[in-house]
C-alpha cells in the first residue's frame, strides 16, 4: 500500500503485512520530515446500504434543509450553522444541526466530541439514526455529530453508484421531526459536500469581504450548478456576508462588488465583525446565548427571520 505524509506529501510504499489484521488506522512517522500522523488501510469501494434509494433520489424540497458551504476556510461556516440554529430555535423552530466535517468543530463546540457520528449510522443500520442524534444544551436544537471515523466514508463509498444520495437517504427517516435542518460542510468539494448539497433545498454561502473569499464564492456556485444538473435540480443558493467591518474601505468596496456581481442573490442581513462573537466561540456557545444584545447575535436573529420568510415558514410557531 502507498502511505502519503500529510505534511510534506512524500509517498512511501508499505508492506500491509506489517499492519495488524483488522486494523483500520495506524500511526506512521515520515522518514523525511519526521512528522507523525494517522494513516489508514486502503478500503475498497463498497456497496451502499440504502434504506430507500428511489425516495432518496426524489428530493422533496420542503424548504427546510440548508447547507452552509464554501470551499474557502475561515469564512464562518461553523459559526453560522451554530448561531443560525440557535436563532431559529429562539423564533420557535425545532432545529437539527448536522456536522458533516471530519474536523468536527461544530461537535466540539456543542460538547459532543466523543459521540457517535454519521459513520456509525451507516455501519449499524437505519435504526442507528435515532441513537446518533443527540440533544444539545439548548432547547429545541439537536445535533448529528461528526467524528474522525467519518474519513472512512470517503474511502469506502466515494465513487460508488449513487453515493451522492447517502445523506438524503438517512435524512428521510427524520426530516418530518424538524422545522429546519442545517448542515455544516468542510472547506473542500468531495464526498461530504456533494452529499450535503444533494440533500439540501438551499445553500448559504458565507463569505468575508476580502479578495480571496470572493473566489471561493465563484467556486462553490460552480459546484452548485453541477449538482443542479446532476442530482438536485431545484437547489438554490444565496450569499451571506460575514465578519463585515463597515469602517474598512476595502470591505465596503468588495461588498458593493458582490452586490453588483450577484444581484438578488445576497441576503439582506450582514453579519458584522464583532468581538462578542469571538468571545462566545471561546466559551463554546452561540453568541445570542452569550450576549443577546450583541451586534452579531441580533444579526443572526435577523437572518433567521429572513430565512423563515423566504422559506414560507415565518408564520409557524412565532417567537
C-alpha positions, 0 to 999 in steps of 0.5 A, a space after each residue: 500500500 502507498 502511505 502519503 505524509 500529510 505534511 510534506 506529501 512524500 509517498 512511501 510504499 508499505 508492506 500491509 503485512 506489517 499492519 495488524 489484521 483488522 486494523 483500520 488506522 495506524 500511526 506512521 512517522 515520515 522518514 523525511 520530515 519526521 512528522 507523525 500522523 494517522 494513516 489508514 488501510 486502503 478500503 475498497 469501494 463498497 456497496 451502499 446500504 440504502 434504506 430507500 434509494 428511489 425516495 432518496 433520489 426524489 428530493 422533496 424540497 420542503 424548504 427546510 434543509 440548508 447547507 452552509 458551504 464554501 470551499 474557502 476556510 475561515 469564512 464562518 461556516 461553523 459559526 453560522 450553522 451554530 448561531 443560525 440554529 440557535 436563532 431559529 430555535 429562539 423564533 420557535 423552530 425545532 432545529 437539527 444541526 448536522 456536522 458533516 466535517 471530519 474536523 468536527 468543530 461544530 461537535 466540539 463546540 456543542 460538547 459532543 466530541 466523543 459521540 457517535 457520528 454519521 459513520 456509525 449510522 451507516 455501519 449499524 443500520 437505519 435504526 442507528 439514526 435515532 441513537 446518533 442524534 443527540 440533544 444539545 444544551 439548548 432547547 429545541 436544537 439537536 445535533 448529528 455529530 461528526 467524528 474522525 471515523 467519518 474519513 472512512 466514508 470517503 474511502 469506502 463509498 466515494 465513487 460508488 453508484 449513487 453515493 451522492 444520495 447517502 445523506 438524503 437517504 438517512 435524512 428521510 427517516 427524520 426530516 418530518 421531526 424538524 422545522 429546519 435542518 442545517 448542515 455544516 460542510 468542510 472547506 473542500 468539494 468531495 464526498 461530504 459536500 456533494 452529499 450535503 448539497 444533494 440533500 439540501 433545498 438551499 445553500 448559504 454561502 458565507 463569505 468575508 469581504 476580502 479578495 480571496 473569499 470572493 473566489 471561493 464564492 465563484 467556486 462553490 456556485 460552480 459546484 452548485 450548478 453541477 449538482 443542479 444538473 446532476 442530482 438536485 435540480 431545484 437547489 438554490 443558493 444565496 450569499 451571506 456576508 460575514 465578519 463585515 467591518 463597515 469602517 474598512 474601505 476595502 470591505 465596503 468596496 468588495 461588498 458593493 462588488 458582490 452586490 453588483 456581481 450577484 444581484 438578488 442573490 445576497 441576503 439582506 442581513 450582514 453579519 458584522 465583525 464583532 468581538 462578542 462573537 469571538 468571545 462566545 466561540 471561546 466559551 463554546 456557545 452561540 453568541 445570542 446565548 452569550 450576549 443577546 444584545 450583541 451586534 452579531 447575535 441580533 444579526 443572526 436573529 435577523 437572518 433567521 427571520 429572513 430565512 423563515 420568510 423566504 422559506 414560507 415558514 415565518 408564520 409557524 410557531 412565532 417567537 
